Structure formats: structure tokens, C-alpha cells
Amino acid sequence: MEPVPNDQIWQQIRAEAVRDARAEPALASFLFTNILAHHRLEDSLSFILATKLESPTVSALTLRDLIAHAFAGNETIRQAILADLQAVVTRDPASRGYTSPLLFFKGFHAIQSYRVAHEYWINDRQTLALFLQSRISEAFAVDIHPGARIGKGIMFDHATSVVIGETAVVEDDFSMLHEVTLGGTGREGGDRHPKIGRGVLIGAGAKVLGNIRVGEGAKIGAGSVVLHDVPPHTTVAGVPAKPVSVPAYAFPALTMDQTIDSPGEADPQAG
Ligand SMILES: CC(C)(COP(=O)(O)OP(=O)(O)OC[C@H]1O[C@@H](n2cnc3c(N)ncnc32)[C@H](O)[C@@H]1OP(=O)(O)O)[C@@H](O)C(=O)NCCC(=O)NCCS
């Protein structure tokens, strides 16, 4: 899918908010304060995340400033926000346009909040980053260490009970369902978490453990326990996970095809 310019997405979001406010007057004020009162997507998102992450001792106003500061002039985060929004809109049939993830999908909220925490982590503000990790975990049931490195075009569908460890790396165009762990085995220190290639799709409840590599375009079946490298463009499933097939598409994350494809029938380079 071709990237849509920021302005175009923001205008689309505002049009959706106006439509929804007309259709549901009880939410008109909610739609105004979260979307229509703002001039840019980043401002709207800062407000939305701040109101979800506030705590009795750190106000939404303080958090909004901190989030806006992390977004300000940061082209990498800006591009990632847009790519993540587009990822949800194109991959999740439950999404009714851009306002669904922006307002309601906690997988999207968790990833954008993580991006803020990561920004503070890499700029030597670890205490703030850990505070945000803790609030993200409490608010969204998604526990991502701020040191983890996550690309863009990411969708966490449902997102409840997700754990991603400190040294995990997730490349672009990744999708996963709920209850996924990208964790350690407890046997290793240092670099101890999985490395996930581009276009990978991970099914609900899968546990990927240790400093292993899941190759690009791989697919992991629901409930699998993955303890070894997964070759690119391979479907694995089971406990412990074993190769079972070849995905029908080069990047299963993009199609969200959650079936186990028939062995030998698929073209791994097919779009
Ligand atoms: C750590 C762990 C992966 C096993 O480590 P280990 O004791 O070194 O064992 P190995 O990886 O050598 O595996 C030994 C055998 O048990 C199997 N095995 C290991 N963990 C398994 C699991 N969770 N379920 C099913 N089989 C498992 C392996 O496939 C292997 O089988 P094989 O000998 O036929 O090849 C496993 O005990 C575990 O799941 N620990 C919990 C880790 C966790 O929860 N991490 C999340 C942190 S956020």
C-alpha cells in the first residue's frame, strides 16, 4: 500500500470525527476534545495517550507535554505513527477508518506510548522511560521494555497480555495477535530476546523465547512455543514449534492470512 501523506490522513480523521459526532451526539464532546480541538495528528495523539496514561501523581497535562516533546520534530516517530495507523486500517477488518485505532484500539495506543518511552530511554532518561513502561502495562496490558527496538507498520491486534523484552528487535511490517511473548529463557543474560524479521505474523498466545531469529515473512501458529530460529518464509506451529508449511504470501503480516498453508503449494515470493 502506498503511504498516504500526513495531511491527508489528518483531514480524513477529522472528517470521520465530524461524521461520528453527527451520528452519535452523546460522543460529540469526546470527539471534539480528542480530535477536532487539535491542529495536527501528533497533538491529538499526545492528548489521547496522556489521558490514558495519567496517574494520581503524574497529571495528564504533564504527560501531554512529555509526549508532545518526544514527538516534536521527530520524523522517525512521525513516520512510524502514520505507518502504524495505515497498518491497522488495511489489516484489521474491525477498523472503521483511522479513528478506530486512534481512539479505541489499545494495541495502537500501546505501540505509540512505547515509542515515547523508547525515545526517552535512548536519550538517557531511563526513570521516565520505566515510569511510562509501567503505566503502559497497567493501562493497556502490554508490557514492552523501552529498550526494545520496534520498526514501523506494526499492528498488535487486541493486544491484551503482550510481553516484549529489553533486547527484542522487531523489524517493519509486523503483525501479532494477543497474548504473545517475545521473551527470554532465563538461561541467557545480555542480548537474550528474539529478533523478528520483516513481515512476520505471530498468532495468539505464541511464546517466542530466547535470542533466536524469526526470518522475514515467517508465520507462527497460535499457541506455539518457539525455541529455535525460524527460516524466512516458513510457517511453524506447535509446542515446541516445528516447520509445518510455507506461507502463501511473502509477508503474512500484511495479509493477516492466519491459516496453515498447504505444503508445497505456496509461492513465497507471491505478494
Ligand atoms: C527455558 C525453557 C525454554 C527450557 O529451557 P531448557 O531447560 O534449557 O530446555 P531446552 O530448551 O534444552 O529444551 C529441552 C527439551 O524440552 C522442550 N521444551 C523446552 N521448553 C518447552 C516448553 N515450554 N514446552 C514444550 N517443550 C519444551 C524442548 O523442545 C526440548 O525438547 P527436545 O530435547 O526434544 O529437543 C522452558 O523451560 C520455558 O519455557 N521456560 C519459561 C521461559 C519463559 O516463560 N520466558 C518468558 C520470559 S518473559
The ligand as a Gaussian input file, in Angstrom:
#p B3LYP/6-31G(d) Opt

LIG

0 1
 C       13.530000     -22.233000      29.416000
 C       12.816000     -23.273000      28.606000
 C       12.604000     -22.768000      27.199000
 C       13.578000     -24.626000      28.585000
 O       14.963000     -24.439000      28.634000
 P       15.931000     -25.710000      28.879000
 O       15.630000     -26.275000      30.208000
 O       17.305000     -25.268000      28.602000
 O       15.422000     -26.764000      27.839000
 P       15.741000     -26.887000      26.275000
 O       15.479000     -25.591000      25.548000
 O       17.100000     -27.504000      26.085000
 O       14.634000     -27.912000      25.860000
 C       14.645000     -29.273000      26.329000
 C       13.512000     -30.004000      25.647000
 O       12.249000     -29.557000      26.160000
 C       11.494000     -28.955000      25.115000
 N       10.891000     -27.760000      25.681000
 C       11.514000     -26.709000      26.259000
 N       10.629000     -25.812000      26.670000
 C        9.407000     -26.282000      26.356000
 C        8.104000     -25.808000      26.526000
 N        7.872000     -24.621000      27.148000
 N        7.097000     -26.549000      26.080000
 C        7.336000     -27.737000      25.459000
 N        8.563000     -28.243000      25.275000
 C        9.578000     -27.524000      25.717000
 C       12.491000     -28.598000      24.031000
 O       11.917000     -28.615000      22.749000
 C       13.494000     -29.724000      24.157000
 O       12.982000     -30.900000      23.551000
 P       13.971000     -31.879000      22.721000
 O       15.022000     -32.321000      23.719000
 O       13.065000     -32.949000      22.238000
 O       14.554000     -31.041000      21.633000
 C       11.436000     -23.644000      29.175000
 O       11.564000     -24.333000      30.355000
 C       10.500000     -22.494000      29.389000
 O        9.534000     -22.431000      28.668000
 N       10.777000     -21.617000      30.396000
 C        9.955000     -20.462000      30.672000
 C       10.536000     -19.235000      29.967000
 C        9.584000     -18.064000      29.976000
 O        8.481000     -18.148000      30.459000
 N       10.064000     -16.954000      29.399000
 C        9.300000     -15.748000      29.299000
 C       10.080000     -14.612000      29.889000
 S        9.256000     -13.087000      29.578000

